[in-house]
Amino acid sequence: MCQAINQLLVDEMEQCLQKSFPKGEFEITDGEDGMHLSVKVTAADFKNKTLIEQHKMVYAAFDELIKSGELHSINIKTSAL
């Protein structure tokens, strides 16, 4: 059974990203199946970092949401400002 992504979760994710990347740009959208989220993060923090390092930084921002089970599946795209 599919259900829409919880707006409260999206709001919490935006707060996490804002805290970790204060000058970054973010976009959080529903995935194609309506159950998974896609996150685009553009931040100066990513400069000279590998793609894997960038993604680890995003996962670190969501650490508490992942540990709590609120967030379990995301598609991440990153780029440096």
C-alpha positions in Angstrom: 0.0 0.0 0.0 1.4 3.4 -1.0 1.0 6.5 1.1 2.1 10.0 0.6 5.4 11.2 2.1 4.8 12.7 5.6 5.2 16.5 5.4 6.4 16.6 9.0 9.3 14.3 8.0 10.2 16.6 5.0 10.2 19.6 7.4 12.5 17.8 9.8 14.8 16.9 6.9 14.9 20.5 5.8 15.9 21.6 9.3 18.7 19.0 9.4 20.0 20.1 6.1 19.8 23.8 7.1 21.7 23.0 10.3 24.4 21.0 8.5 24.7 23.2 5.4 23.6 26.7 6.5 24.5 28.3 3.1 23.4 25.4 1.0 20.5 25.0 -1.3 18.1 22.1 -0.9 15.3 20.4 -2.7 13.3 17.5 -1.3 10.8 15.7 -3.5 8.7 12.6 -3.6 10.3 9.8 -5.5 8.6 8.3 -8.5 6.8 5.7 -6.5 5.4 8.2 -4.0 7.1 6.4 -1.0 10.7 7.3 -1.3 12.3 10.8 -1.2 14.8 12.4 -3.5 17.1 15.0 -2.0 19.2 17.5 -4.0 21.8 19.4 -2.0 24.1 22.1 -3.4 26.7 23.4 -0.9 30.1 25.0 -0.8 31.0 22.3 1.8 31.2 19.8 -1.1 34.1 21.6 -2.9 37.0 19.2 -3.4 35.1 16.3 -1.9 34.4 13.0 -3.7 30.8 12.0 -4.5 31.0 9.4 -1.7 32.3 12.0 0.8 29.5 14.4 -0.2 26.8 11.7 0.2 28.3 10.7 3.6 27.9 14.3 4.7 24.2 14.3 3.7 23.7 11.0 5.5 25.4 12.4 8.6 22.9 15.4 8.5 20.1 12.8 8.7 21.7 10.6 11.3 19.0 11.0 14.0 16.2 10.5 11.5 17.8 7.4 10.2 18.6 6.0 13.7 15.0 6.6 14.8 13.6 4.8 11.7 11.7 7.9 10.5 13.9 8.0 7.4 15.0 4.8 5.7 15.3 5.4 2.0 16.5 8.4 0.1 18.0 9.2 -3.3 20.7 11.8 -3.0 22.2 14.1 -5.6 24.9 16.6 -4.5 26.9 19.3 -6.1 29.3 22.0 -5.0 28.4 25.7 -5.1 
